[in-house]
Amino acid sequence: MTDVDIKIENIVSSASIGKDIELTEVSKALEGVEFNREQFPGLVFKLKDPKTAALIFNSGKLVCTGAKSIEDSKLAVKKTVDLMRTIDKDIPKEFDIIIQNIVASANLEATLNLEAVALELENTEYEPEQFPGLVYRLDDPKVVLLLFGSGKVVCTGAKTKDDAKLGVERAYDRLSELDLI
C-alpha cells in the first residue's frame, strides 16, 4: 500500500502557563464553563471555534481535546489562554504547546480475519469477548493500532500526522507480507 488516506479524529495537546490559576475566578469570567471541584479537579471550557474542550487546572496546566488538526489544537489553547488573560494580566504571553496524542482512522479496503492476524502478527492482543478489535503495537513509529474485521483501523498514540499515516502503512505492509490481507 503506497498511500493510505487517514482522517484525524482528535488531537490532544497540553500547555503550561507557568503560574497558578484561581479556577473560581476563571469559571465566573468565561462562558461555557463546567466547574464542580467535587467531581473533577479542573474546569472544562468549551470553545465553539475551533470546536474543542480545554481542561484548565489550578496549577496553570491546560489540556485541549477535540481538535481535528494540529493548527486548530494550538489555536484553541491560545484562544483559551487569551481569554484567561482578561482575568489575570500576569499570564505569560509565551508558553509551549505540546502535542500529546493524535487519534486517526483509516480503511485498509479489505476484510481481516482477526483470529488469523492474532496468530501470525507479532505484538498483538485480541480478546473478542472484551473488545471487537485487535490491538497491534508498533515500535517505529510508536503507535497503537486497533484493527477491525471490516478493515477499518484506528491509530492512537501518534505525535504527528505522518507517524499515524506511517503506522497504518506499516501495518498494511506487514499484513500483506503475511498474506493476511
C-alpha positions in Angstrom: 0.0 0.0 0.0 1.8 3.1 -1.1 -0.5 5.8 0.0 -3.1 5.4 2.7 -5.8 8.0 3.4 -6.0 8.8 7.1 -8.5 11.1 8.8 -7.6 12.9 12.0 -10.4 12.3 14.6 -8.9 14.0 17.6 -5.8 15.8 18.8 -4.9 16.2 22.4 -2.4 18.9 23.3 -1.2 20.4 26.5 0.4 23.6 27.7 1.6 25.1 31.0 1.3 28.9 31.5 3.8 28.7 34.4 1.6 30.1 37.2 -1.2 29.0 39.4 -4.8 30.0 38.3 -7.7 30.7 40.5 -10.3 28.4 38.9 -13.3 30.0 40.7 -12.4 33.4 39.1 -11.9 31.8 35.7 -15.3 30.0 36.0 -17.1 33.3 36.7 -15.4 35.1 33.8 -15.7 32.6 31.0 -18.8 31.4 29.3 -19.4 27.8 28.6 -17.5 26.5 31.6 -18.3 23.4 33.7 -16.7 23.5 37.2 -17.5 21.2 40.0 -14.5 20.7 42.3 -16.1 17.6 43.9 -16.5 15.8 40.6 -13.3 16.9 38.8 -10.2 18.9 40.0 -10.2 21.2 36.9 -12.7 23.2 34.9 -13.9 22.3 31.5 -14.1 25.2 29.0 -15.8 24.5 25.7 -14.8 26.6 22.7 -17.1 26.9 19.7 -14.4 27.8 17.1 -12.4 25.7 16.8 -14.8 23.2 18.4 -12.7 21.9 21.3 -12.7 21.5 25.1 -10.0 22.7 27.3 -9.4 21.3 30.8 -7.9 24.0 33.0 -6.2 23.2 36.2 -5.2 25.5 39.1 -1.6 24.6 38.5 -1.7 26.5 35.3 -1.7 23.4 33.1 -4.2 23.1 30.2 -5.2 20.1 28.2 -7.1 20.7 24.9 -9.1 17.9 23.2 -11.4 17.7 20.3 -9.4 19.5 17.5 -9.2 17.9 14.1 -5.9 19.5 13.2 -2.7 20.5 15.0 -3.3 24.1 13.9 -6.8 24.1 15.5 -5.5 22.5 18.6 -2.8 25.2 19.1 -5.3 27.9 18.2 -7.8 26.6 20.8 -5.1 26.7 23.5 -4.0 30.2 22.5 -7.7 31.5 22.5 -8.3 29.9 25.9 -5.2 31.5 27.4 -6.0 34.9 25.8 -9.5 34.8 27.5 -7.9 33.8 30.8 -5.5 36.7 30.4 -8.5 39.1 30.6 -8.9 38.0 34.2 -5.2 37.7 35.1 -2.9 40.1 33.2 0.2 38.3 34.6 -0.3 35.2 32.5 2.8 35.0 30.3 2.5 35.7 26.5 4.9 32.9 25.7 4.3 29.2 26.6 4.9 25.9 24.9 2.1 23.8 23.4 2.9 20.1 23.2 1.0 17.6 21.0 0.3 14.6 23.3 -1.7 12.3 21.1 -3.2 12.1 17.7 -6.1 9.7 17.0 -6.6 9.0 13.3 -8.7 6.5 11.4 -8.2 4.7 8.1 -9.7 2.0 5.9 -7.5 -0.8 4.6 -10.1 -1.6 1.9 -10.0 -5.3 2.8 -11.7 -7.5 5.4 -9.4 -9.0 8.0 -9.7 -12.4 9.7 -8.7 -11.1 13.2 -8.1 -14.6 14.6 -5.6 -15.4 11.8 -4.0 -11.9 12.3 -3.7 -12.6 16.1 -1.9 -15.9 15.4 0.5 -14.6 12.7 1.2 -11.0 13.6 3.6 -10.1 16.5 2.8 -7.6 19.3 -0.9 -8.1 19.2 -3.7 -8.6 21.7 -7.1 -10.0 20.7 -9.9 -10.8 23.1 -13.1 -10.6 21.1 -15.3 -11.2 24.2 -14.0 -8.0 25.7 -13.4 -5.8 22.6 -14.1 -6.4 18.9 -10.8 -5.0 17.6 -7.3 -6.4 17.6 -4.7 -4.3 19.3 -1.4 -4.0 17.4 1.5 -2.2 18.9 4.3 -0.8 16.7 7.7 0.4 18.0 8.5 2.5 14.9 6.6 4.7 14.9 5.5 4.2 18.5 1.7 4.0 17.9 -1.1 1.6 18.8 -3.4 0.4 16.0 -6.9 -1.0 16.6 -7.7 -3.3 13.6 -11.3 -4.4 12.9 -12.6 -7.2 10.8 -14.1 -4.6 8.4 -10.7 -3.3 7.5 -11.2 -0.2 9.5 -8.2 1.0 11.6 -7.9 3.4 14.5 -4.4 4.7 15.2 -3.6 6.3 18.6 -0.5 7.5 20.3 0.9 9.3 17.3 2.6 12.7 17.9 2.4 13.7 14.2 0.0 13.1 11.3 3.0 11.5 9.5 3.5 9.0 12.3 -0.2 8.0 12.2 0.0 7.5 8.4 3.3 5.6 8.6 1.9 3.3 11.3 -1.1 2.4 9.2 1.0 1.9 6.1 3.5 -0.4 8.0 0.6 -2.4 9.4 -0.8 -2.8 5.9 2.6 -3.8 4.5 3.1 -6.4 7.3 -0.4 -7.9 6.8 0.4 -8.2 3.1 3.8 -9.9 3.8 1.9 -12.4 5.9 -0.8 -12.9 3.3 -3.4 -11.7 5.8 -4.9 -9.1 3.5 
